[in-house]
């Protein structure tokens, strides 16, 4: 299949963006990324964010384990001043996999130790914690709960791809929806978990509304009856209540939200292994941020309104993202090589990057007084920071976030500080090893830990070898 990343310079990359019909601002002056910024009542010391990246390496009880502690110490020592802790479930049944972190009374002290270790590692390298902000992403996995799907609406696009693991059957129209009372109970769980997050030392919490997990699905619930579906006001009722209550009942916390602004529609591999959109009828009614007549077109009218409302309700930081890791991973994380359960790119990955950047610019323009974090940088590899600084100088974002690239290179900010460039020997090449590990469930705990086997070989090389041996033995 085609190789796309062939650039020898940032200028070549920017020229390719123009050839594809887009625009990619770049600069080799990274000084704008080292300026502090106010986020709510916090001062964040630079413009770099470690985005939520699940390690799938917690205990069955929801506590961090050895690899989790290690990862957050590496993040703390890496130099980014905004560390957006990974998805942490609000309930045992809300977890995406059996090793996902889950914050409750029994795990609170361990998660507190994890956060403390992150800060200690930062202090050991930089001498203090000035400008460091550490938080957690609070999540309910909705239709992707590993025990049994908990769905907010029936979706003709996504239901046929949703499996009830308790029965092995595909979800259909007879599968029960979460009731309004269920959603009110989930609201209470979010608020209770936020209280715990404040107790264990979080500076902020992210109320996760992305990647088609529960609160993201609620944004698209146009066909759901009752007070939580239909109109945009109804579809945002749950997140509105959660945010307002946390602001009122846990005032010490800054509130953030990672927000899907474009769902797209599911893709599946065609006969040539290249991704093809699934058969679908028009208008498209159940995908947020999507033009109802053309799945490939982004419609930001509702996402802009939601972003403005989030600010009114008390959100101080928004992280823009897109796509569904189970339905259209090329939208969420443009990659040079697909994951084992995926398909080869149906578009130039740079188009996916530009989609992220352009949407972020629009959202930032709509809420100019609130910081917006841009995503989608990992595929740019050696030149990610040139684009990050370019977007920042152009006012298209306030901060820049890296996710999977931080698994191979958690110290990317220190590299920029000390050498003025990234270390090519550890820069993520988007080979999808991390996703492949995440997808492998043949493990005594039901989930394989994920990391970067090529560039963190000492730890994840043996794990990858074990996965290959198990696959080859079947």
C-alpha positions, 0 to 999 in steps of 0.5 A, a space after each residue: 500500500 502507499 506510503 505517504 510520509 516522505 517529507 524531508 522538511 516542514 516546507 515540503 509537508 506544507 506544500 503537500 497540504 496546499 496540493 491537497 487543497 488545504 493550508 498548513 501554517 508552519 514555523 521553526 520558531 517554537 518560542 510561542 509554545 513555551 509561553 504560559 497560559 491561564 486556564 480557569 484559575 490555573 496557570 499552565 507553564 507552556 502550551 504543550 498537553 499530554 492528551 489522554 492515552 490509555 495504557 490498558 494496564 490497570 488492575 481489575 479493581 481499577 487501580 494503576 499498576 506498575 506500568 501505569 505508574 511508570 507512564 505517568 512518571 515519564 509524562 511528569 518528567 517530559 516537560 509538558 505542563 498540562 498532563 491530561 490523565 487518561 480515561 478513568 471510569 466513573 463506575 465498574 460497569 462504565 469501563 471500556 476494558 477490564 484494566 481501565 482505571 476506575 476512580 472509587 474509594 478502593 482505588 483513590 489512594 493508588 490513583 492519588 499516588 500515581 498523580 503524586 508520582 507524576 508531579 514528583 518526577 516533574 519536580 526532580 527534573 525541573 526543580 519545582 511544580 510551577 505551572 504544572 497542571 494534572 487532571 483526569 478524564 472522567 468517562 462512561 464508555 456507553 455502547 463500548 462498555 466491556 461488560 455490556 453495551 449501555 446505549 443512549 439511542 439506536 443508530 442504524 450506522 453504529 448498532 450493526 457494529 456493536 456487539 453485546 459481549 455478554 451474549 455475543 450478539 449484535 445490538 438490534 432495535 430490541 436492545 434496551 436503551 438507557 432510561 432517563 432515570 439511568 442517565 440521572 443516576 449516571 449524572 450522580 456518578 460523574 459528580 461523585 467521581 469528581 469529588 473523589 478526583 478533587 480529593 486525590 489532588 486533581 487540578 482539573 477533570 475532563 468531562 469526556 464527550 468524544 469518540 462515541 462514548 456515552 456523552 459523545 453519543 448523547 450529542 448525536 441522539 436526535 432520534 432518542 425520545 424524551 428529555 434527553 433526545 431530539 433537540 440540541 438543548 435536550 441532547 446536551 441536558 446530561 452534560 449540562 447538568 453534570 458540569 453545572 453540578 461539579 462547578 457548584 459542588 466541587 468548586 476547587 476543580 477546573 472543568 475541561 472537556 474533550 469534545 468530538 466536533 465530527 463523528 463521521 460514519 463507520 468505514 470497513 475494509 473493501 476487497 482491496 483492504 482500503 477503507 470504504 464507508 458503510 452503506 447508509 441512507 440519507 439524510 444522516 441523522 445520528 452523527 454529530 458534526 456531519 453534513 446530513 447529505 454528505 458524510 465527508 463534509 464537516 458541519 460545525 454549526 452544532 459543535 460551535 453552539 455546544 462549545 459556546 454553551 460549555 463555556 457558559 456552563 463553566 468549562 475552562 478548557 476544550 480539547 477538539 477531536 473527531 472520529 470513532 476508534 472502532 468505526 473510522 480510526 483514520 478520522 481519529 488518528 491518521 496513520 501510516 499503517 492501520 491497526 490489525 483490525 482496521 483498513 488502509 487509509 481511504 484518504 491521504 493522512 494529511 487530509 485527516 490532520 488538516 480536518 483536525 486543525 481546521 475544526 480546531 481553528 473554527 472552535 477557537 475562533 468561536 470561543 476566543 477567550 477560552 483555551 482550545 487544544 488542537 489534536 492530530 499532530 502525531 502523523 506529522 512526525 519530525 515536523 509536528 512541532 513546526 505545525 504546532 507553532 504555526 497553528 499557535 502563532 496563527 491563533 488557530 489554537 491555544 495549546 497543542 496536544 499529543 497522544 500516541 506520540 507521547 508513548 514513544 517520546 514522553 520527553 518531547 518537550 525536553 527535547 525541544 528545550 534542549 536541542 530545538 528539535 525532536 529526536 528522530 530515533 524515538 519519534 512516533 512513526 504511526 505504525 499502530 503497534 500501540 493500537 494493535 496491543 490495545 486490541 489484543 484481548 487474549 490475556 489473563 486479565 482480558 486486556 493486553 497493556 499498550 505502549 510502543 514496542 519499537 521505541 520503548 523496547 525494553 518494556 513493550 518489546 517482550 509484550 509484543 513478542 508474546 502477542 505475536 507468539 499467541 497469534 501465530 499459535 492459532 
